Amino acid sequence: MLETLGHMGGERVATSEAVAASALRWWLESGVDVIAQEKPRNWLEAAPTAPAPTTVPAPAEPAPAGDLFSFRTWLSSAADAPLAAKGARPILPQGAEAAEVMLLAEPPGREEAAAGQPIGGEAWELTRRMLAAIGFSPDDAYVANLTCFYSPGAKLSAEQLSICGDAARRHVALARPKRLLLFGDAPARALLGRPLIEGPASAADTMLIVRAMGIAALLALLLDPTPAQSHDGTGLAGGFVAGFQHPLLGLDHMLAMVSVGVWGAFLGRPLVIALPVVFPMAMALGAAAGMLEVPVPPVELGVATSVLMLGLMILLAVRASVPLACALVGVFALFHGYAHGTELPSAADPVGYTTGFILCTGLLHVAGIAIGMLKRVPAGTTALRTAGGVISAFGAWFIVRTLAS
């Protein structure tokens, strides 16, 4: 039994331990945890929530500076690697060090995860055929992804892309391949700092192209260029020299020949080689049809349309497939060849004239390819597309003149 002072008159009251403990618990639950304080306190107020402790993120684990095996182990297990997350599945690189060629592909997707390799599905079958075409087997290649984690729906941010670029440079240095091929837009952005395919022109570039087209149209009106003066049907005199000069005397023919080379250079291999080969071959067929007087649609309109369309291909940076580009150029070449084929029988030396004509045509293609190499320098793509706009403006004027005649 305990004795306590009553709250009235200071009387002593006998209290059991159980009753005293119950009273103490009530006060403790009410927040009374001290006997007395200097300042008043609201015992029923909820206790303030302690601030969450500040966590300092651990510094990113640097890539090992050792051998390729250590780097690959780090690449597949680093918690701070891009796209590394709970449930993300690593797809390890494949191949040997110092391989003939290293293929650096986009982050792995569903097909790569299913195949368990950096490039999977139909893309891998295409890659195998591509390697065979240049004399390599899959065993000659070292294949890796920009980041080896498969994370469905995840995309690389600009910061992650920068991290991937640094890691990829280290990867290439350790793998020591003889050649490096970048497969996809992300590897190109990470290592080269620019997209694999240039996007649309900026507003300033677009205005430059529009102004250039306007100037070309004005020149066409002022200079009044004759679109078909190289094949006016009045007969041809002379031999090799006359044939060599002939393409240079017709602005429509010269612009078309140069445009074929520029577009081929813009598209790259294999079209930079294929288009200048397809055009003369198709032009020879057209010339034969002209000599035989095979009925065809309006030839001069076809020639003028070819200048317009080839200019637009360059202006719009159209990346046509190999069959489509060859077919388009081949059709245009038929019209150019037909126009000259109708005049060949009247030439003094048809063989010499044809030789000179084809040689000059080939040189115009080469000149176009040389111009197309401007794409490799800063602002070169804009300059080429501007030239395409100028060519298409002339082509449109040729069509107007042809329809009006």
One Martini backbone bead per residue (centre of mass of N, CA, C, O) as a GRO file, in nm:
protein
  405
    1MET     BB    1   0.099   0.035   0.019
    2LEU     BB    2   0.014   0.377  -0.044
    3GLU     BB    3   0.085   0.717   0.047
    4THR     BB    4  -0.120   1.007  -0.016
    5LEU     BB    5  -0.209   1.321  -0.096
    6GLY     BB    6  -0.468   1.488  -0.099
    7HIS     BB    7  -0.638   1.745  -0.278
    8MET     BB    8  -0.769   1.783   0.018
    9GLY     BB    9  -0.626   1.901   0.313
   10GLY     BB   10  -0.380   1.691   0.328
   11GLU     BB   11  -0.466   1.409   0.312
   12ARG     BB   12  -0.430   1.081   0.373
   13VAL     BB   13  -0.403   0.829   0.115
   14ALA     BB   14  -0.471   0.515   0.029
   15THR     BB   15  -0.268   0.341  -0.227
   16SER     BB   16  -0.228   0.142  -0.472
   17GLU     BB   17  -0.002   0.040  -0.709
   18ALA     BB   18  -0.201   0.014  -0.946
   19VAL     BB   19  -0.321   0.299  -0.928
   20ALA     BB   20  -0.053   0.454  -0.958
   21ALA     BB   21   0.034   0.336  -1.234
   22SER     BB   22  -0.214   0.434  -1.389
   23ALA     BB   23  -0.165   0.737  -1.342
   24LEU     BB   24   0.113   0.754  -1.473
   25ARG     BB   25   0.031   0.659  -1.756
   26TRP     BB   26  -0.164   0.890  -1.816
   27TRP     BB   27   0.048   1.117  -1.801
   28LEU     BB   28   0.241   1.006  -2.015
   29GLU     BB   29   0.028   0.996  -2.247
   30SER     BB   30  -0.013   1.321  -2.211
   31GLY     BB   31   0.314   1.427  -2.182
   32VAL     BB   32   0.411   1.380  -1.885
   33ASP     BB   33   0.785   1.375  -1.823
   34VAL     BB   34   0.789   1.595  -1.597
   35ILE     BB   35   0.765   1.777  -1.311
   36ALA     BB   36   0.921   2.049  -1.413
   37GLN     BB   37   0.914   2.382  -1.568
   38GLU     BB   38   0.988   2.699  -1.678
   39LYS     BB   39   0.765   2.659  -1.895
   40PRO     BB   40   0.490   2.636  -2.039
   41ARG     BB   41   0.281   2.342  -2.133
   42ASN     BB   42   0.126   2.149  -2.382
   43TRP     BB   43   0.044   1.826  -2.317
   44LEU     BB   44  -0.165   1.768  -2.575
   45GLU     BB   45   0.046   1.817  -2.774
   46ALA     BB   46   0.201   1.727  -3.034
   47ALA     BB   47   0.483   1.601  -3.121
   48PRO     BB   48   0.740   1.686  -3.293
   49THR     BB   49   0.879   1.625  -3.595
   50ALA     BB   50   1.149   1.488  -3.696
   51PRO     BB   51   1.384   1.539  -3.907
   52ALA     BB   52   1.506   1.414  -4.175
   53PRO     BB   53   1.775   1.269  -4.261
   54THR     BB   54   2.050   1.354  -4.438
   55THR     BB   55   2.142   1.223  -4.751
   56VAL     BB   56   2.442   1.129  -4.894
   57PRO     BB   57   2.543   1.059  -5.187
   58ALA     BB   58   2.716   0.842  -5.340
   59PRO     BB   59   2.969   0.820  -5.524
   60ALA     BB   60   3.054   0.743  -5.821
   61GLU     BB   61   3.167   0.468  -5.966
   62PRO     BB   62   3.444   0.413  -6.113
   63ALA     BB   63   3.601   0.310  -6.369
   64PRO     BB   64   3.810   0.086  -6.445
   65ALA     BB   65   4.172   0.089  -6.537
   66GLY     BB   66   4.206  -0.179  -6.660
   67ASP     BB   67   4.068  -0.425  -6.805
   68LEU     BB   68   3.813  -0.554  -6.990
   69PHE     BB   69   3.693  -0.744  -6.779
   70SER     BB   70   3.655  -0.534  -6.553
   71PHE     BB   71   3.475  -0.346  -6.714
   72ARG     BB   72   3.243  -0.546  -6.775
   73THR     BB   73   3.174  -0.599  -6.482
   74TRP     BB   74   3.103  -0.307  -6.413
   75LEU     BB   75   2.889  -0.255  -6.638
   76SER     BB   76   2.687  -0.497  -6.514
   77SER     BB   77   2.696  -0.379  -6.182
   78ALA     BB   78   2.652  -0.086  -6.172
   79ALA     BB   79   2.428   0.116  -5.998
   80ASP     BB   80   2.501   0.399  -6.177
   81ALA     BB   81   2.414   0.305  -6.434
   82PRO     BB   82   2.250   0.339  -6.704
   83LEU     BB   83   1.936   0.184  -6.642
   84ALA     BB   84   1.991   0.104  -6.359
   85ALA     BB   85   1.770  -0.134  -6.204
   86LYS     BB   86   1.522  -0.287  -6.074
   87GLY     BB   87   1.509  -0.556  -6.313
   88ALA     BB   88   1.748  -0.505  -6.476
   89ARG     BB   89   1.897  -0.649  -6.764
   90PRO     BB   90   2.197  -0.769  -6.851
   91ILE     BB   91   2.396  -0.720  -7.157
   92LEU     BB   92   2.664  -0.856  -7.270
   93PRO     BB   93   2.931  -0.848  -7.428
   94GLN     BB   94   3.075  -0.959  -7.748
   95GLY     BB   95   3.395  -1.079  -7.776
   96ALA     BB   96   3.714  -0.981  -7.867
   97GLU     BB   97   3.999  -0.851  -7.839
   98ALA     BB   98   4.105  -0.691  -8.115
   99ALA     BB   99   3.906  -0.660  -8.328
  100GLU     BB  100   3.811  -0.581  -8.645
  101VAL     BB  101   3.520  -0.504  -8.515
  102MET     BB  102   3.304  -0.258  -8.363
  103LEU     BB  103   2.974  -0.276  -8.222
  104LEU     BB  104   2.766   0.004  -8.140
  105ALA     BB  105   2.466   0.000  -7.978
  106GLU     BB  106   2.184   0.024  -7.862
  107PRO     BB  107   1.994  -0.028  -7.627
  108PRO     BB  108   1.841  -0.286  -7.520
  109GLY     BB  109   1.580  -0.492  -7.615
  110ARG     BB  110   1.363  -0.742  -7.651
  111GLU     BB  111   1.536  -0.912  -7.850
  112GLU     BB  112   1.797  -0.901  -7.682
  113ALA     BB  113   1.679  -1.031  -7.425
  114ALA     BB  114   1.594  -1.299  -7.564
  115ALA     BB  115   1.895  -1.359  -7.683
  116GLY     BB  116   2.139  -1.245  -7.499
  117GLN     BB  117   2.226  -0.995  -7.692
  118PRO     BB  118   2.307  -0.689  -7.829
  119ILE     BB  119   2.199  -0.826  -8.104
  120GLY     BB  120   1.875  -0.900  -8.230
  121GLY     BB  121   1.715  -1.072  -8.448
  122GLU     BB  122   1.689  -0.916  -8.747
  123ALA     BB  123   1.933  -0.733  -8.690
  124TRP     BB  124   2.140  -0.967  -8.678
  125GLU     BB  125   2.100  -1.080  -8.960
  126LEU     BB  126   2.182  -0.817  -9.101
  127THR     BB  127   2.462  -0.801  -8.972
  128ARG     BB  128   2.576  -1.063  -9.089
  129ARG     BB  129   2.549  -0.974  -9.387
  130MET     BB  130   2.721  -0.723  -9.364
  131LEU     BB  131   2.982  -0.864  -9.276
  132ALA     BB  132   3.002  -1.052  -9.524
  133ALA     BB  133   3.022  -0.817  -9.738
  134ILE     BB  134   3.315  -0.725  -9.583
  135GLY     BB  135   3.464  -1.007  -9.479
  136PHE     BB  136   3.303  -1.095  -9.213
  137SER     BB  137   3.254  -1.245  -8.913
  138PRO     BB  138   3.113  -1.266  -8.605
  139ASP     BB  139   3.400  -1.336  -8.473
  140ASP     BB  140   3.527  -1.044  -8.569
  141ALA     BB  141   3.330  -0.923  -8.354
  142TYR     BB  142   3.254  -0.653  -8.131
  143VAL     BB  143   2.967  -0.651  -7.917
  144ALA     BB  144   2.776  -0.359  -7.808
  145ASN     BB  145   2.633  -0.141  -7.580
  146LEU     BB  146   2.588   0.160  -7.449
  147THR     BB  147   2.394  -0.001  -7.257
  148CYS     BB  148   2.340  -0.319  -7.082
  149PHE     BB  149   2.043  -0.239  -7.005
  150TYR     BB  150   1.720  -0.375  -6.969
  151SER     BB  151   1.453  -0.118  -6.990
  152PRO     BB  152   1.141  -0.088  -7.022
  153GLY     BB  153   1.068   0.244  -7.142
  154ALA     BB  154   1.341   0.358  -7.122
  155LYS     BB  155   1.530   0.670  -7.123
  156LEU     BB  156   1.778   0.878  -7.221
  157SER     BB  157   1.931   1.123  -7.093
  158ALA     BB  158   2.157   1.368  -7.121
  159GLU     BB  159   2.327   1.272  -6.881
  160GLN     BB  160   2.337   0.971  -6.959
  161LEU     BB  161   2.466   1.015  -7.237
  162SER     BB  162   2.731   1.128  -7.123
  163ILE     BB  163   2.808   0.880  -6.957
  164CYS     BB  164   2.808   0.683  -7.195
  165GLY     BB  165   3.031   0.822  -7.356
  166ASP     BB  166   3.259   0.781  -7.149
  167ALA     BB  167   3.232   0.471  -7.133
  168ALA     BB  168   3.270   0.410  -7.439
  169ARG     BB  169   3.557   0.520  -7.465
  170ARG     BB  170   3.674   0.319  -7.264
  171HIS     BB  171   3.582   0.065  -7.410
  172VAL     BB  172   3.736   0.110  -7.677
  173ALA     BB  173   4.020   0.129  -7.552
  174LEU     BB  174   4.010  -0.170  -7.434
  175ALA     BB  175   3.922  -0.330  -7.699
  176ARG     BB  176   4.087  -0.249  -7.958
  177PRO     BB  177   3.976  -0.186  -8.234
  178LYS     BB  178   4.009  -0.138  -8.584
  179ARG     BB  179   3.696  -0.082  -8.581
  180LEU     BB  180   3.405   0.151  -8.585
  181LEU     BB  181   3.050   0.100  -8.530
  182LEU     BB  182   2.751   0.288  -8.537
  183PHE     BB  183   2.428   0.189  -8.399
  184GLY     BB  184   2.259   0.462  -8.404
  185ASP     BB  185   2.171   0.753  -8.238
  186ALA     BB  186   2.289   0.734  -7.950
  187PRO     BB  187   2.589   0.676  -8.019
  188ALA     BB  188   2.625   0.935  -8.186
  189ARG     BB  189   2.561   1.137  -7.958
  190ALA     BB  190   2.772   1.033  -7.746
  191LEU     BB  191   3.040   1.048  -7.945
  192LEU     BB  192   2.967   1.300  -8.163
  193GLY     BB  193   2.727   1.513  -8.082
  194ARG     BB  194   2.524   1.384  -8.301
  195PRO     BB  195   2.309   1.282  -8.509
  196LEU     BB  196   2.271   1.049  -8.749
  197ILE     BB  197   2.030   1.237  -8.843
  198GLU     BB  198   1.947   1.515  -8.965
  199GLY     BB  199   1.738   1.744  -8.909
  200PRO     BB  200   1.566   1.992  -8.946
  201ALA     BB  201   1.572   2.295  -9.024
  202SER     BB  202   1.605   2.584  -8.916
  203ALA     BB  203   1.475   2.890  -8.930
  204ALA     BB  204   1.727   3.021  -9.053
  205ASP     BB  205   1.774   2.810  -9.274
  206THR     BB  206   1.500   2.839  -9.411
  207MET     BB  207   1.533   3.136  -9.494
  208LEU     BB  208   1.782   3.090  -9.668
  209ILE     BB  209   1.646   2.902  -9.872
  210VAL     BB  210   1.418   3.089  -9.963
  211ARG     BB  211   1.600   3.316 -10.068
  212ALA     BB  212   1.753   3.148 -10.276
  213MET     BB  213   1.503   3.074 -10.443
  214GLY     BB  214   1.426   3.365 -10.514
  215ILE     BB  215   1.686   3.435 -10.664
  216ALA     BB  216   1.662   3.210 -10.877
  217ALA     BB  217   1.394   3.306 -10.997
  218LEU     BB  218   1.499   3.584 -11.082
  219LEU     BB  219   1.721   3.482 -11.270
  220ALA     BB  220   1.533   3.328 -11.460
  221LEU     BB  221   1.386   3.588 -11.557
  222LEU     BB  222   1.637   3.760 -11.648
  223LEU     BB  223   1.804   3.534 -11.818
  224ASP     BB  224   1.639   3.322 -11.968
  225PRO     BB  225   1.676   3.016 -11.961
  226THR     BB  226   1.728   2.751 -12.170
  227PRO     BB  227   1.633   2.425 -12.110
  228ALA     BB  228   1.686   2.294 -12.433
  229GLN     BB  229   1.964   2.375 -12.589
  230SER     BB  230   2.101   2.076 -12.610
  231HIS     BB  231   1.799   1.973 -12.750
  232ASP     BB  232   1.658   2.110 -13.046
  233GLY     BB  233   1.667   1.920 -13.316
  234THR     BB  234   1.904   2.036 -13.539
  235GLY     BB  235   2.148   1.886 -13.493
  236LEU     BB  236   2.488   1.745 -13.528
  237ALA     BB  237   2.823   1.855 -13.499
  238GLY     BB  238   3.077   1.656 -13.492
  239GLY     BB  239   3.246   1.508 -13.215
  240PHE     BB  240   3.397   1.485 -12.926
  241VAL     BB  241   3.397   1.789 -12.855
  242ALA     BB  242   3.094   1.834 -12.896
  243GLY     BB  243   3.005   1.620 -12.688
  244PHE     BB  244   3.147   1.747 -12.440
  245GLN     BB  245   2.995   2.034 -12.463
  246HIS     BB  246   2.688   1.976 -12.462
  247PRO     BB  247   2.611   1.960 -12.147
  248LEU     BB  248   2.713   2.268 -12.096
  249LEU     BB  249   2.475   2.408 -12.283
  250GLY     BB  250   2.269   2.271 -12.077
  251LEU     BB  251   2.126   2.351 -11.784
  252ASP     BB  252   1.949   2.105 -11.728
  253HIS     BB  253   2.165   1.889 -11.760
  254MET     BB  254   2.376   1.997 -11.561
  255LEU     BB  255   2.197   2.000 -11.304
  256ALA     BB  256   2.126   1.700 -11.306
  257MET     BB  257   2.413   1.582 -11.289
  258VAL     BB  258   2.499   1.724 -11.028
  259SER     BB  259   2.261   1.623 -10.848
  260VAL     BB  260   2.331   1.327 -10.847
  261GLY     BB  261   2.599   1.362 -10.692
  262VAL     BB  262   2.493   1.512 -10.442
  263TRP     BB  263   2.284   1.301 -10.349
  264GLY     BB  264   2.481   1.067 -10.325
  265ALA     BB  265   2.659   1.203 -10.106
  266PHE     BB  266   2.428   1.241  -9.903
  267LEU     BB  267   2.365   0.923  -9.880
  268GLY     BB  268   2.592   0.749  -9.957
  269ARG     BB  269   2.656   0.444  -9.910
  270PRO     BB  270   2.608   0.313 -10.232
  271LEU     BB  271   2.489   0.569 -10.394
  272VAL     BB  272   2.749   0.732 -10.470
  273ILE     BB  273   2.794   0.502 -10.693
  274ALA     BB  274   2.523   0.410 -10.824
  275LEU     BB  275   2.402   0.666 -10.957
  276PRO     BB  276   2.645   0.730 -11.165
  277VAL     BB  277   2.578   0.450 -11.308
  278VAL     BB  278   2.275   0.447 -11.375
  279PHE     BB  279   2.243   0.695 -11.554
  280PRO     BB  280   2.413   0.620 -11.811
  281MET     BB  281   2.264   0.355 -11.866
  282ALA     BB  282   1.979   0.479 -11.899
  283MET     BB  283   2.063   0.684 -12.116
  284ALA     BB  284   2.136   0.475 -12.332
  285LEU     BB  285   1.852   0.361 -12.357
  286GLY     BB  286   1.721   0.629 -12.438
  287ALA     BB  287   1.889   0.672 -12.695
  288ALA     BB  288   1.792   0.420 -12.839
  289ALA     BB  289   1.494   0.505 -12.839
  290GLY     BB  290   1.541   0.765 -13.004
  291MET     BB  291   1.660   0.633 -13.262
  292LEU     BB  292   1.385   0.447 -13.287
  293GLU     BB  293   1.131   0.618 -13.217
  294VAL     BB  294   1.003   0.581 -12.943
  295PRO     BB  295   0.728   0.627 -12.775
  296VAL     BB  296   0.690   0.911 -12.553
  297PRO     BB  297   0.670   1.126 -12.341
  298PRO     BB  298   0.737   1.435 -12.281
  299VAL     BB  299   1.065   1.515 -12.277
  300GLU     BB  300   1.103   1.808 -12.173
  301LEU     BB  301   0.929   1.764 -11.921
  302GLY     BB  302   1.105   1.539 -11.799
  303VAL     BB  303   1.363   1.705 -11.773
  304ALA     BB  304   1.249   1.932 -11.593
  305THR     BB  305   1.149   1.743 -11.365
  306SER     BB  306   1.427   1.635 -11.283
  307VAL     BB  307   1.533   1.899 -11.168
  308LEU     BB  308   1.318   1.942 -10.954
  309MET     BB  309   1.341   1.667 -10.799
  310LEU     BB  310   1.645   1.671 -10.733
  311GLY     BB  311   1.632   1.932 -10.572
  312LEU     BB  312   1.430   1.825 -10.358
  313MET     BB  313   1.604   1.597 -10.246
  314ILE     BB  314   1.810   1.798 -10.127
  315LEU     BB  315   1.636   2.001  -9.972
  316LEU     BB  316   1.484   1.752  -9.796
  317ALA     BB  317   1.675   1.516  -9.734
  318VAL     BB  318   1.626   1.252  -9.891
  319ARG     BB  319   1.617   0.900  -9.776
  320ALA     BB  320   1.639   0.675  -9.990
  321SER     BB  321   1.634   0.391 -10.114
  322VAL     BB  322   1.805   0.215 -10.334
  323PRO     BB  323   1.578   0.138 -10.536
  324LEU     BB  324   1.437   0.415 -10.550
  325ALA     BB  325   1.675   0.594 -10.637
  326CYS     BB  326   1.746   0.435 -10.896
  327ALA     BB  327   1.469   0.459 -11.033
  328LEU     BB  328   1.450   0.766 -11.043
  329VAL     BB  329   1.714   0.820 -11.201
  330GLY     BB  330   1.651   0.633 -11.442
  331VAL     BB  331   1.403   0.784 -11.551
  332PHE     BB  332   1.545   1.053 -11.603
  333ALA     BB  333   1.763   0.939 -11.798
  334LEU     BB  334   1.576   0.860 -12.030
  335PHE     BB  335   1.507   1.150 -12.117
  336HIS     BB  336   1.792   1.249 -12.174
  337GLY     BB  337   1.864   1.028 -12.382
  338TYR     BB  338   1.634   1.070 -12.584
  339ALA     BB  339   1.698   1.364 -12.666
  340HIS     BB  340   1.981   1.270 -12.796
  341GLY     BB  341   1.901   1.028 -12.978
  342THR     BB  342   1.745   1.196 -13.200
  343GLU     BB  343   2.037   1.342 -13.292
  344LEU     BB  344   2.266   1.133 -13.364
  345PRO     BB  345   2.231   1.061 -13.675
  346SER     BB  346   2.344   1.371 -13.754
  347ALA     BB  347   2.620   1.310 -13.684
  348ALA     BB  348   2.943   1.297 -13.797
  349ASP     BB  349   3.041   1.143 -13.507
  350PRO     BB  350   2.878   0.939 -13.308
  351VAL     BB  351   3.097   0.801 -13.136
  352GLY     BB  352   3.258   1.052 -13.044
  353TYR     BB  353   3.018   1.203 -12.931
  354THR     BB  354   2.931   0.993 -12.716
  355THR     BB  355   3.197   0.984 -12.560
  356GLY     BB  356   3.203   1.285 -12.476
  357PHE     BB  357   2.929   1.291 -12.337
  358ILE     BB  358   2.981   1.072 -12.117
  359LEU     BB  359   3.232   1.199 -11.994
  360CYS     BB  360   3.098   1.465 -11.901
  361THR     BB  361   2.882   1.336 -11.728
  362GLY     BB  362   3.076   1.203 -11.526
  363LEU     BB  363   3.211   1.471 -11.433
  364LEU     BB  364   2.953   1.593 -11.318
  365HIS     BB  365   2.917   1.383 -11.102
  366VAL     BB  366   3.186   1.434 -10.957
  367ALA     BB  367   3.126   1.727 -10.892
  368GLY     BB  368   2.879   1.663 -10.712
  369ILE     BB  369   3.032   1.495 -10.503
  370ALA     BB  370   3.225   1.716 -10.414
  371ILE     BB  371   3.001   1.903 -10.314
  372GLY     BB  372   2.873   1.691 -10.111
  373MET     BB  373   3.122   1.706  -9.901
  374LEU     BB  374   3.010   1.950  -9.731
  375LYS     BB  375   2.871   1.777  -9.502
  376ARG     BB  376   3.150   1.764  -9.323
  377VAL     BB  377   3.096   2.054  -9.260
  378PRO     BB  378   3.006   2.325  -9.124
  379ALA     BB  379   2.703   2.402  -9.274
  380GLY     BB  380   2.689   2.205  -9.525
  381THR     BB  381   2.394   2.109  -9.530
  382THR     BB  382   2.270   2.387  -9.575
  383ALA     BB  383   2.414   2.448  -9.843
  384LEU     BB  384   2.296   2.206 -10.000
  385ARG     BB  385   1.995   2.272  -9.958
  386THR     BB  386   2.012   2.542 -10.096
  387ALA     BB  387   2.096   2.431 -10.371
  388GLY     BB  388   1.840   2.262 -10.405
  389GLY     BB  389   1.650   2.508 -10.415
  390VAL     BB  390   1.772   2.634 -10.669
  391ILE     BB  391   1.728   2.395 -10.861
  392SER     BB  392   1.417   2.374 -10.824
  393ALA     BB  393   1.359   2.657 -10.935
  394PHE     BB  394   1.461   2.601 -11.217
  395GLY     BB  395   1.276   2.359 -11.272
  396ALA     BB  396   1.009   2.516 -11.254
  397TRP     BB  397   1.077   2.707 -11.490
  398PHE     BB  398   1.108   2.492 -11.708
  399ILE     BB  399   0.816   2.397 -11.695
  400VAL     BB  400   0.682   2.662 -11.771
  401ARG     BB  401   0.823   2.694 -12.046
  402THR     BB  402   0.729   2.427 -12.169
  403LEU     BB  403   0.416   2.477 -12.143
  404ALA     BB  404   0.428   2.758 -12.306
  405SER     BB  405   0.548   2.636 -12.592
   0.00000   0.00000   0.00000
